[in-house]
Amino acid sequence: MFIDSHAHIQLSQFNQDREAVLTRAEKAAVTNILVIGFDMETSLGAVELAEQHTHIYATVGMHPHDAKDLTPDVLKTFRELAAHPKVVALGEMGLDYYRDLSPRPVQKTAFEEQLNLAEETQLPIVIHNRDAYMDILPILEARNGRIRGVLHCFTGDVELMHRGLAIGFHIGIGGIVTYKNAADVQAVARAVPEDRLLIETDCPWLAPQFRRGKRNEPAYVRAVAEKIAELRDTSIETIGKITTKNFETLFKSA
Ligand code: NI
């Protein structure tokens, strides 16, 4: 059993064959999929998919790229959607200093507003980072004990991982762990405690090595589990079991 804790199968890249993608996931023993919103449209799309499929869950949130779009009206809609039984987390939210598509102060305001909503609703959060842990971690540390969630697609080193663990966060490992030049992520995949590990695809992006550059999909989360099993010298079944348990602890207790 495997759970893809971060997928964007509501996107148009899946419009032609979404049912076939879901069937392949089922055949690969991917029992649950968390569909992640990153703006208003994709958040509504995630909720819609979750309403149609019992094994799909949704998040609602505003990505730092579109931080300027987090108007009071959008925030109000997110607050209403947060009460939906299939919405199990807020995000993805965070900071992105790699592409800098929104000014950094605007990104920070949108991030803080969504963190306030997380405290208010008691929902866990999904954190997006690109080159911004130096600002993200202090923001999260300031709210230690009041928020919980996952550092999605973790690409930091073991030291940064420990800072995330210290404030109770889970570590999401995706397809990058299968790449040859991913020493940091592989070291983290070895070191992360058993009760904090989550696996994800971030599909349609970041396909594992055997499909690198092509469209990713939830079934390929198995390749992530397989690589982590190899790194930790354990079985793929064990990785499936512990990451499923962690997913349920973090997201389904909400
Ligand atoms: Ni994502």
Residues whose N, C-alpha, C, O or C-beta is under 5 A from the ligand:
A	BS01	NI	D202
